[in-house]
Amino acid sequence: MEALASPRHNMHNFLDPAILFFGFGILAGCLKSNLEIPPQISRFLSLYLLMALGLKGGFALSASGVTREVALSLGAAVVLAVTLPLIAFSLLKRVMDGFNAAAVAATYGSVSAVTFITASQYLENQQIAVGGHMAAAMALMESPAIVIAVLLANALRQPALATATLSSNGGVALAGMPRAAAPSPDLRKLLHESLTDGTQMLLIGAMVVGLVTGSAGKATLAPFSIDLFKGMLAFFLLDMGLLTARNLGKLRSQSPWLLAYAVGAPLVHASIALMVSLLLGLSVGNGALLMVLAASASYIAVPAALRHAIPEANPSIYFGMSLGITFPLNILLGIPLYVQVACHVLP
């Protein structure tokens, strides 16, 4: 079993420059500073981090090969990606309408690449080994929640569509039902867009390049994928801190139940991932990253897809919850907590 680091060492890792820049970005945003990162630079930083992460994962996977733990980790990722949004929807539909419940469930059933990248760097600082295949696990966990949310939304639309048809044919509309329903999106098209999303393809493509080139490729690209990584991550988290501060205002009108969910859901999801990791005998590093993935919530890919797939849902709810509460909590407090728990529990 991995021994826990001393409190002093943990504090040293918690005060990582990248994390401090994230906190600085939140502070600057709350003080209404005109500091901002141009969108094109932010986009480049995001693409760089994904490419570097994919390369590092491919290099590591080339060295370790495909093992039993690789297969178990990827299988666990898929299972969590399917079950977590279903669990979330069953709870959320009790406190909000079905469309918003499906949207929030998809947001919290998917993953945050930035949270994963930050956790990977934290584990590296703690000198805890991580399998390169966990980047593939992250890619596998992104899309299922979107598909499940669309299927749930389509099921919710069926009564409304039936009511609208009856009314247009001279029938009597049922009380309390909407007059019209939003058209159902093409699920096949949505699935294709999710699986061929540029950022996701870049991550997988970079991993394949790292896997194929192995140690020779690692030596060649080390200045790009390793030496620059920490600085680029710090710059990107500064931008994320500014973005988080700008979205805090969206939380003022939210129900206390939803705010509590934004805090509690990551802990519950991480606990489920921990139990799965323990049952499968995953290592500390891989189990900790699986916990981070389960605890994270998407604030880029899923909200972008849901705006078109579930227009009945309110973006300020699911976007504000994930970016305004869950993301900063995971970055500042969640990652150290998940890693320490994994060190205690996993072999």
C-alpha positions as CSV (number, residue, x, y, z in Angstrom):
1,M,0.0,0.0,0.0
2,E,1.2,3.5,-0.8
3,A,2.1,5.5,2.2
4,L,0.5,8.9,2.7
5,A,2.8,11.9,2.2
6,S,3.4,14.1,5.2
7,P,1.1,17.0,5.7
8,R,3.9,19.4,4.9
9,H,4.6,17.6,1.6
10,N,0.9,17.6,0.8
11,M,0.7,21.3,1.4
12,H,3.7,21.8,-0.9
13,N,1.9,19.9,-3.7
14,F,-1.4,21.8,-3.0
15,L,0.5,25.1,-3.5
16,D,1.5,24.1,-7.0
17,P,2.1,27.1,-9.2
18,A,-0.6,25.9,-11.6
19,I,-3.2,25.7,-8.8
20,L,-2.1,29.1,-7.5
21,F,-2.6,30.6,-10.9
22,F,-6.1,29.2,-11.0
23,G,-6.8,30.8,-7.6
24,F,-5.3,34.1,-8.9
25,G,-7.6,34.0,-11.9
26,I,-10.7,33.6,-9.7
27,L,-9.5,36.5,-7.6
28,A,-8.8,38.7,-10.6
29,G,-12.2,37.9,-12.1
30,C,-14.0,38.6,-8.8
31,L,-12.2,42.0,-8.6
32,K,-13.5,42.9,-12.1
33,S,-10.0,43.1,-13.5
34,N,-9.7,43.6,-17.2
35,L,-7.2,40.7,-17.3
36,E,-8.2,38.3,-20.0
37,I,-6.7,35.6,-22.2
38,P,-7.7,36.0,-25.9
39,P,-10.0,33.1,-27.1
40,Q,-7.5,32.0,-29.7
41,I,-4.7,31.6,-27.1
42,S,-7.1,29.7,-24.8
43,R,-8.0,27.4,-27.6
44,F,-4.4,26.8,-28.4
45,L,-3.6,26.0,-24.8
46,S,-6.4,23.5,-24.6
47,L,-5.3,21.8,-27.8
48,Y,-1.6,21.7,-26.6
49,L,-2.5,20.2,-23.2
50,L,-4.6,17.4,-24.9
51,M,-1.9,16.7,-27.4
52,A,0.8,16.6,-24.8
53,L,-1.4,14.4,-22.5
54,G,-2.0,12.0,-25.4
55,L,1.7,11.8,-26.2
56,K,2.6,11.1,-22.6
57,G,0.0,8.5,-22.3
58,G,1.1,6.8,-25.5
59,F,4.7,6.8,-24.5
60,A,3.8,5.2,-21.1
61,L,1.5,2.6,-22.7
62,S,4.3,1.8,-25.2
63,A,6.6,1.0,-22.3
64,S,4.1,-1.0,-20.2
65,G,2.2,-2.8,-22.9
66,V,-1.5,-3.9,-22.7
67,T,-2.0,-5.6,-19.4
68,R,-4.9,-6.9,-17.3
69,E,-5.1,-3.6,-15.4
70,V,-5.4,-1.7,-18.7
71,A,-8.4,-3.8,-19.8
72,L,-10.0,-3.6,-16.3
73,S,-9.5,0.2,-16.1
74,L,-11.0,0.8,-19.5
75,G,-13.9,-1.5,-18.8
76,A,-14.5,0.3,-15.4
77,A,-14.5,3.6,-17.2
78,V,-17.2,2.5,-19.6
79,V,-19.4,1.1,-16.9
80,L,-19.1,4.3,-14.8
81,A,-19.9,6.4,-17.9
82,V,-23.2,4.6,-18.4
83,T,-24.3,4.1,-14.8
84,L,-23.4,7.5,-13.3
85,P,-25.8,9.6,-15.5
86,L,-28.6,7.2,-15.0
87,I,-28.2,7.4,-11.2
88,A,-28.0,11.2,-11.4
89,F,-31.1,11.4,-13.5
90,S,-33.1,9.2,-11.1
91,L,-32.2,11.6,-8.3
92,L,-32.5,15.0,-10.1
93,K,-35.9,14.4,-11.6
94,R,-37.3,14.6,-8.1
95,V,-36.2,18.2,-7.7
96,M,-36.4,19.6,-11.2
97,D,-38.2,19.0,-14.5
98,G,-37.1,16.1,-16.7
99,F,-35.2,18.0,-19.4
100,N,-33.1,20.0,-16.9
101,A,-32.6,16.7,-14.9
102,A,-31.3,15.0,-18.1
103,A,-29.0,17.9,-18.9
104,V,-27.5,18.1,-15.4
105,A,-27.1,14.3,-15.4
106,A,-25.2,14.4,-18.7
107,T,-23.0,17.1,-17.4
108,Y,-22.1,15.2,-14.2
109,G,-22.0,11.9,-16.0
110,S,-19.3,13.1,-18.4
111,V,-15.8,14.2,-17.6
112,S,-13.6,17.3,-17.5
113,A,-10.3,17.1,-19.4
114,V,-8.7,19.9,-17.5
115,T,-9.5,18.3,-14.1
116,F,-8.0,15.1,-15.4
117,I,-4.9,16.9,-16.7
118,T,-4.4,18.7,-13.4
119,A,-4.8,15.5,-11.4
120,S,-2.3,13.7,-13.6
121,Q,0.2,16.5,-12.9
122,Y,-0.6,16.3,-9.2
123,L,0.1,12.5,-9.2
124,E,3.3,13.1,-11.0
125,N,4.4,15.6,-8.4
126,Q,3.5,13.0,-5.7
127,Q,5.6,10.5,-7.6
128,I,2.6,8.1,-7.9
129,A,2.8,6.0,-11.1
130,V,-0.2,6.2,-13.5
131,G,-0.9,4.1,-16.6
132,G,-0.8,5.9,-19.9
133,H,-4.1,4.2,-20.8
134,M,-6.0,6.4,-18.4
135,A,-6.1,9.1,-21.1
136,A,-8.1,6.6,-23.3
137,A,-10.4,6.0,-20.3
138,M,-11.1,9.7,-20.2
139,A,-12.0,9.7,-23.9
140,L,-14.3,6.7,-23.4
141,M,-16.2,8.5,-20.6
142,E,-17.0,11.7,-22.5
143,S,-19.7,10.6,-24.9
144,P,-22.0,8.0,-23.3
145,A,-23.6,10.6,-21.0
146,I,-24.6,12.8,-24.0
147,V,-26.2,9.8,-25.7
148,I,-28.1,8.8,-22.6
149,A,-29.4,12.4,-22.0
150,V,-30.7,12.6,-25.6
151,L,-32.5,9.3,-25.2
152,L,-34.0,10.4,-22.0
153,A,-35.1,13.7,-23.5
154,N,-36.6,11.9,-26.5
155,A,-38.6,9.8,-24.1
156,L,-39.8,12.9,-22.3
157,R,-40.9,14.5,-25.6
158,Q,-43.2,11.6,-26.6
159,P,-46.2,12.6,-24.5
160,A,-45.8,16.2,-25.7
161,L,-45.7,15.1,-29.3
162,A,-48.7,12.9,-28.9
163,T,-50.6,15.9,-27.3
164,A,-49.6,18.2,-30.1
165,T,-50.8,15.7,-32.7
166,L,-54.2,15.3,-31.0
167,S,-54.6,19.0,-30.7
168,S,-53.8,19.6,-34.4
169,N,-56.3,16.9,-35.4
170,G,-59.1,18.6,-33.5
171,G,-58.7,16.6,-30.3
172,V,-58.7,17.9,-26.8
173,A,-55.3,18.9,-25.4
174,L,-54.4,17.4,-22.0
175,A,-54.2,19.9,-19.2
176,G,-50.7,21.0,-18.2
177,M,-49.1,19.6,-21.3
178,P,-47.0,22.0,-23.6
179,R,-48.6,23.1,-26.8
180,A,-45.6,22.0,-28.9
181,A,-42.4,20.1,-28.4
182,A,-38.9,20.7,-29.6
183,P,-37.9,18.5,-32.6
184,S,-35.9,15.5,-31.6
185,P,-32.2,15.7,-32.7
186,D,-30.8,13.1,-35.0
187,L,-29.1,10.7,-32.5
188,R,-26.9,9.2,-35.2
189,K,-25.6,12.6,-36.2
190,L,-25.1,13.6,-32.6
191,L,-23.2,10.4,-31.8
192,H,-21.0,10.9,-34.9
193,E,-20.2,14.5,-33.8
194,S,-19.4,13.3,-30.3
195,L,-17.1,10.5,-31.4
196,T,-15.3,12.6,-34.1
197,D,-15.0,15.8,-31.9
198,G,-11.7,17.5,-32.8
199,T,-10.3,17.6,-29.2
200,Q,-11.2,14.0,-28.6
201,M,-9.6,12.8,-31.9
202,L,-6.5,14.9,-31.1
203,L,-6.1,13.1,-27.8
204,I,-6.5,9.7,-29.3
205,G,-4.4,10.5,-32.3
206,A,-1.5,11.8,-30.1
207,M,-1.8,8.7,-27.9
208,V,-1.4,6.5,-31.0
209,V,1.6,8.5,-32.2
210,G,3.2,8.1,-28.7
211,L,2.4,4.4,-28.7
212,V,3.9,3.8,-32.1
213,T,7.0,5.9,-31.7
214,G,7.8,4.8,-28.1
215,S,11.0,5.8,-26.4
216,A,12.5,7.3,-29.5
217,G,9.5,9.6,-30.0
218,K,9.6,10.5,-26.3
219,A,13.2,11.6,-26.5
220,T,12.4,13.7,-29.6
221,L,9.3,15.4,-28.3
222,A,10.3,15.7,-24.6
223,P,11.0,19.5,-24.9
224,F,7.5,19.9,-26.3
225,S,5.3,17.4,-24.4
226,I,7.2,17.4,-21.0
227,D,9.3,20.5,-20.5
228,L,6.6,23.0,-21.5
229,F,3.7,21.2,-20.0
230,K,3.7,22.7,-16.5
231,G,4.0,26.2,-17.7
232,M,1.2,25.8,-20.3
233,L,-1.0,24.2,-17.6
234,A,-0.5,27.1,-15.3
235,F,-1.4,29.6,-18.1
236,F,-4.5,27.6,-19.0
237,L,-5.7,27.4,-15.4
238,L,-5.3,31.2,-15.1
239,D,-7.7,31.5,-17.9
240,M,-10.0,28.9,-16.3
241,G,-10.0,30.9,-13.1
242,L,-11.1,34.0,-14.9
243,L,-13.9,32.0,-16.6
244,T,-15.0,30.5,-13.4
245,A,-15.3,34.0,-11.7
246,R,-17.4,35.3,-14.6
247,N,-19.9,32.4,-14.2
248,L,-20.3,32.7,-10.4
249,G,-23.2,35.1,-10.8
250,K,-25.3,32.4,-12.5
251,L,-25.5,30.5,-9.2
252,R,-27.4,33.2,-7.3
253,S,-30.8,32.1,-8.5
254,Q,-30.2,28.3,-8.3
255,S,-32.1,26.1,-5.8
256,P,-30.2,25.2,-2.7
257,W,-30.8,21.5,-3.6
258,L,-28.9,22.0,-6.9
259,L,-26.1,23.8,-5.1
260,A,-25.9,20.9,-2.7
261,Y,-25.9,18.4,-5.6
262,A,-23.0,20.3,-7.2
263,V,-21.0,19.8,-4.0
264,G,-22.1,16.3,-3.1
265,A,-22.3,14.5,-6.4
266,P,-18.5,14.6,-7.0
267,L,-18.0,12.9,-3.6
268,V,-20.6,10.3,-4.3
269,H,-19.3,9.5,-7.8
270,A,-15.7,9.4,-6.6
271,S,-16.8,6.9,-3.8
272,I,-18.5,4.7,-6.4
273,A,-15.3,4.8,-8.6
274,L,-13.2,3.9,-5.5
275,M,-15.4,0.9,-4.8
276,V,-15.0,-0.2,-8.4
277,S,-11.3,0.3,-8.3
278,L,-11.0,-1.7,-5.0
279,L,-13.1,-4.6,-6.5
280,L,-10.9,-4.7,-9.6
281,G,-7.6,-4.3,-7.7
282,L,-6.5,-1.2,-9.6
283,S,-3.3,0.5,-8.6
284,V,-3.3,3.7,-6.5
285,G,-2.6,6.0,-9.5
286,N,-5.1,4.5,-11.8
287,G,-7.8,4.3,-9.1
288,A,-7.2,7.9,-8.1
289,L,-7.6,9.0,-11.7
290,L,-10.7,7.0,-12.1
291,M,-12.1,8.7,-9.0
292,V,-11.2,12.1,-10.5
293,L,-12.9,11.3,-13.8
294,A,-16.1,10.1,-12.0
295,A,-16.1,13.2,-9.8
296,S,-15.6,15.7,-12.6
297,A,-18.3,17.4,-14.6
298,S,-18.1,18.6,-18.2
299,Y,-18.3,22.3,-18.8
300,I,-17.2,22.4,-22.5
301,A,-18.2,19.3,-24.6
302,V,-21.5,18.4,-22.9
303,P,-22.9,22.0,-22.6
304,A,-22.0,22.6,-26.3
305,A,-23.9,19.5,-27.3
306,L,-26.9,20.0,-25.0
307,R,-27.6,23.5,-26.3
308,H,-28.8,21.9,-29.6
309,A,-29.8,18.4,-28.3
310,I,-31.9,19.5,-25.4
311,P,-33.0,23.1,-26.0
312,E,-35.7,22.8,-23.4
313,A,-33.0,22.7,-20.7
314,N,-31.6,25.9,-19.1
315,P,-27.9,26.2,-19.9
316,S,-27.3,28.5,-16.9
317,I,-28.2,25.6,-14.6
318,Y,-26.0,22.8,-15.8
319,F,-23.2,25.1,-17.0
320,G,-23.2,27.3,-13.9
321,M,-23.2,24.2,-11.5
322,S,-20.3,22.5,-13.3
323,L,-18.1,25.5,-13.9
324,G,-19.0,27.7,-10.9
325,I,-19.0,25.0,-8.2
326,T,-17.8,21.5,-9.1
327,F,-14.8,22.5,-11.2
328,P,-13.1,24.8,-8.7
329,L,-13.9,22.5,-5.8
330,N,-12.3,19.5,-7.6
331,I,-9.2,21.6,-8.6
332,L,-8.6,23.1,-5.2
333,L,-9.8,20.4,-2.8
334,G,-11.1,17.3,-4.6
335,I,-7.9,16.1,-6.3
336,P,-5.8,16.1,-3.1
337,L,-8.7,14.4,-1.2
338,Y,-9.2,11.7,-3.9
339,V,-5.5,10.9,-4.1
340,Q,-5.1,10.6,-0.3
341,V,-8.2,8.3,0.0
342,A,-6.9,6.2,-2.8
343,C,-3.6,5.9,-1.0
344,H,-5.3,4.7,2.1
345,V,-7.7,2.2,0.5
346,L,-6.1,0.8,-2.7
347,P,-3.3,-1.7,-2.7
